[in-house]
Each structure stands twice: as C-alpha cells, then as structure tokens.
Amino acid sequence: MNKIIFHLHQYKTGGKTLEGILYRQYISKLLYINNLIPINGNDLVSNRIENLKNKKIFIDYKAITGHMFFGAHRYFKDKECHYITILRYPITRAISYYYYMINSSHTDEITKYILANKISLDNFLTISKEEIYNFKLSLKSKEELEMILSNGQAKLIAGMEYISSDNLYDIAKANISNFFIHVGVTEKFDKSLVILAEKIALKGKYFYFDSNVGNYSINQGAYNNEISKNSIRIFNNNNLVDRKIHYEAMNYIDNEIESNKVYYQKKINKLNNKNSIQKIIRPAIIFLKKLIYNK
C-alpha cells in the first residue's frame, strides 16, 4: 500500500523550515494545502481539509503540508496514512508570534489590529477565547489567534469536531498514539529531525535553513519584565493541554535519542555539517542567480 505523510503545520514552531525539507524530498509530490482554492471562499484552517473533496489527483501525492486540522486521512482510504507535527512550549510560541506580527513588514489584519489598539505583549497573553471572538476581525483572524492563545496545538491534533471538547487532551493523545508517526519539538529541532528522518526514510537532503524567522530576540519579551507573573499564570491556565502534550513530546524525543544515542549523535553531527556547508554555499548560489536573471 502506498504511503502518504500529513504534516500539521503549527504556527511558529519551525514548520516552515520542515516544509523546506519536505519539498526537497518530494518536490512535485508535495502538496501545500494552504494553496488550494477554498470551498465557497472559506479559507479557515479548520475547513481546509474539506478542500480535498474537490481534488481528483491526490493519489499521486507523497506528502501534504500546511496549517490544517487532523482528519485528512479520511480522503485517502487506499493509502497508509501517517501524521507528523512539531510542537513548541506554548508561552514561548505566543511570544514569538506576537513579535513576529508586530515587526512584520506585511499588512496583516492581526498586525494592524494589535498596533492600532496598542495591545502590549502582557495584555496579548491574557486574551481569552471569548474576548477573541468579540474582536472586530475576520473569522479567519479570530481562529488564528485562538490557535495561538487557547490550546491551539492540541486542537489541530484533535481535529475540528473536537475543538471545544472537554476531553481535548484525551482526544489529542489518542490521535497521537494511533495516527502520528512523529511529534517533534522546536526546542530540540535537530534531534526531532534526525528521528523523523528514520521514521519516514528521509534521504540525505534533510539539511535546513531557518525559515519565517522574525528579526527579533525571543528574550526581549521573556526576560525584561514586559510580562507580569499574573499574565504568565493566566496564559498557562488557558493552555494546560498544550503544555501537557508538549512536555510529553519532549520526553518522547529524549527517550528516542537515548535508545540509540551513538547512532543519533552521528546523524546530528552530520546534519550540523551539512547545515554549515549550506550556509556558505547558499548565499553564493543566490548571488549567481541574481546575476543571471538580471542580465
């Protein structure tokens, strides 16, 4: 039976970097679900897998990636389906998202709203799900904020029909156990990547460049008294499930590495060497392309 990989791209976890690796592996056999024309003009992340209904060529894809909820496997009953995702410590992810948005050059609706309403990082972290849906924003932007501020990582893994369930952790945990071949963590990205390479048989092209990284230091919000203890407490209470599944993913990575420590350390060293070489070669390639195409 043919296999297919579904990468649930969580916001601000290193998912864009992983997509670059998947692209070099699968090229035309990789589908970016974000690029599909939405049904009825509805581009909510929670509805994106529904766009697969209109596709007749999916039989040839080896991997599908993008911001989407669990459940795409239902459209591929003739394939062996595996999910992968990367998680990040919730409050660090939210801080990264906040600074990425306010420092972005794009004119995103959320960026405009944060700046126009002078929402500080401290206030941003305490926004509740109920408050989000009272904001004068599109439903798509409200959904995105919910994914950052209210157990969004677990919700993507649980699937749309369980997004408001009181059993969110149990459902997310069951899906991880039954459908996910790998759950990596941003904080141990290299370790996560070499384990993933074994799980889905990545070829030697899995070096990477950091993608979609903001021009800021995460420490500027975390350690300069910009965030009050009360705001941290509120945020953590709003993200108990995300914190739990992230903790379990951290343990999973550590246990996998420990199970074959020497082997994986060699793989990590090899990956680091490839990354170092690419950092030297890539600027030269970009420079040469500019020379060629500007003639």
KALIN-V238987 format. One record per residue. RES is the residue in one letter. NEAR is the number of other ideal C-beta (glycine too) atoms within 12 Angstrom. D_LAST is the distance of its C-alpha to the last C-alpha in Angstrom with 1 decimal. Layout:
RES_NEAR_D_LAST + RES_NEAR_D_LAST
This chain:
M_10_48.6 + N_18_44.9 + K_22_43.8 + I_34_41.6 + I_39_40.6 + F_45_40.7 + H_47_39.0 + L_48_40.5 + H_38_37.9 + Q_48_39.9 + Y_39_38.4 + K_36_37.4 + T_45_38.5 + G_36_35.4 + G_38_35.1 + K_30_31.3 + T_31_31.0 + L_41_33.3 + E_35_31.3 + G_30_28.2 + I_43_30.6 + L_39_32.0 + Y_25_28.6 + R_24_27.8 + Q_28_31.3 + Y_29_31.5 + I_17_28.0 + S_14_28.8 + K_23_32.5 + L_28_32.1 + L_36_32.8 + Y_26_32.1 + I_34_35.2 + N_24_33.7 + N_18_31.4 + L_28_34.3 + I_17_35.3 + P_23_38.5 + I_17_41.8 + N_12_43.1 + G_12_40.2 + N_18_41.8 + D_26_39.3 + L_28_41.8 + V_38_41.3 + S_32_44.9 + N_26_44.2 + R_39_41.0 + I_37_42.7 + E_26_44.4 + N_31_41.1 + L_31_41.4 + K_19_44.2 + N_16_41.8 + K_23_39.8 + K_10_40.9 + I_12_38.2 + F_31_39.1 + I_17_41.0 + D_19_37.8 + Y_32_36.6 + K_30_37.3 + A_41_36.7 + I_41_36.6 + T_39_35.5 + G_33_35.6 + H_37_37.9 + M_42_40.9 + F_41_44.7 + F_37_46.6 + G_33_47.7 + A_38_44.8 + H_30_46.8 + R_21_49.2 + Y_27_46.7 + F_29_46.3 + K_14_49.9 + D_14_49.1 + K_23_46.9 + E_18_47.8 + C_30_46.3 + H_32_45.5 + Y_43_44.4 + I_40_42.6 + T_46_41.9 + I_45_41.5 + L_48_43.9 + R_38_43.9 + Y_32_46.8 + P_40_47.3 + I_34_47.5 + T_33_44.6 + R_38_42.5 + A_45_43.7 + I_37_42.9 + S_35_39.4 + Y_38_38.9 + Y_40_40.3 + Y_29_38.1 + Y_30_35.0 + M_33_35.9 + I_30_36.8 + N_22_33.8 + S_22_31.2 + S_11_28.7 + H_14_29.3 + T_12_32.1 + D_22_34.2 + E_23_37.7 + I_36_39.3 + T_26_37.4 + K_20_38.5 + Y_25_42.0 + I_29_42.4 + L_19_41.2 + A_15_43.1 + N_18_46.3 + K_12_45.8 + I_25_46.5 + S_22_46.8 + L_34_46.2 + D_26_49.9 + N_22_50.5 + F_37_47.7 + L_38_49.3 + T_29_52.6 + I_34_51.5 + S_22_53.5 + K_24_52.6 + E_14_55.0 + E_22_53.3 + I_29_49.9 + Y_19_51.0 + N_12_52.5 + F_28_49.1 + K_15_47.6 + L_25_44.6 + S_21_43.4 + L_21_45.1 + K_24_41.9 + S_26_41.6 + K_28_45.2 + E_34_44.9 + E_33_42.1 + L_39_44.2 + E_37_47.1 + M_40_45.1 + I_43_44.5 + L_42_47.9 + S_37_50.5 + N_40_50.4 + G_43_47.1 + Q_49_46.3 + A_44_49.7 + K_41_49.4 + L_50_46.2 + I_45_48.0 + A_37_51.3 + G_32_49.8 + M_26_50.0 + E_18_53.7 + Y_27_54.8 + I_31_52.7 + S_18_55.9 + S_19_58.3 + D_12_60.7 + N_17_60.1 + L_30_56.4 + Y_28_56.6 + D_19_58.7 + I_31_56.4 + A_40_53.2 + K_25_55.0 + A_21_56.2 + N_33_52.7 + I_34_51.3 + S_17_54.2 + N_17_54.0 + F_29_50.3 + F_35_48.1 + I_30_47.1 + H_34_45.6 + V_42_45.6 + G_42_43.6 + V_39_43.5 + T_36_40.8 + E_25_43.0 + K_31_43.0 + F_30_39.6 + D_32_39.2 + K_33_42.7 + S_41_42.2 + L_40_39.1 + V_35_40.8 + I_36_43.8 + L_41_41.6 + A_34_39.9 + E_21_43.4 + K_24_44.5 + I_31_41.8 + A_17_40.8 + L_28_37.2 + K_14_35.5 + G_15_33.9 + K_19_30.8 + Y_35_32.6 + F_30_30.9 + Y_35_29.6 + F_27_27.6 + D_21_29.4 + S_20_28.2 + N_23_29.2 + V_22_30.8 + G_25_31.8 + N_14_31.3 + Y_20_35.1 + S_15_37.9 + I_29_40.4 + N_14_43.2 + Q_20_42.8 + G_32_44.7 + A_25_46.9 + Y_12_48.5 + N_13_48.8 + N_14_51.6 + E_21_49.3 + I_30_50.9 + S_17_54.7 + K_13_56.9 + N_14_58.0 + S_28_54.5 + I_27_53.9 + R_16_57.2 + I_25_56.5 + F_35_53.0 + N_27_54.5 + N_21_57.3 + N_32_54.8 + N_40_52.9 + L_22_55.7 + V_34_54.5 + D_42_50.9 + R_28_52.4 + K_26_54.6 + I_41_52.1 + H_40_49.7 + Y_25_52.6 + E_26_53.4 + A_39_49.8 + M_26_49.7 + N_18_52.9 + Y_30_51.5 + I_33_48.5 + D_20_50.9 + N_17_53.3 + E_30_50.7 + I_28_49.4 + E_16_53.0 + S_14_53.9 + N_17_51.7 + K_16_50.8 + V_12_49.9 + Y_18_47.7 + Y_28_45.8 + Q_17_45.3 + K_15_43.7 + K_28_41.3 + I_27_40.5 + N_16_39.9 + K_21_37.6 + L_30_35.7 + N_21_35.4 + N_17_34.1 + K_27_31.4 + N_25_30.4 + S_16_30.3 + I_16_28.0 + Q_24_25.6 + K_18_25.5 + I_14_24.3 + I_16_21.8 + R_20_20.4 + P_13_18.7 + A_14_17.0 + I_16_15.8 + I_16_14.5 + F_13_12.7 + L_14_11.1 + K_13_10.1 + K_12_8.5 + L_11_6.5 + I_10_5.7 + Y_9_5.5 + N_8_3.8 + K_7_0.0
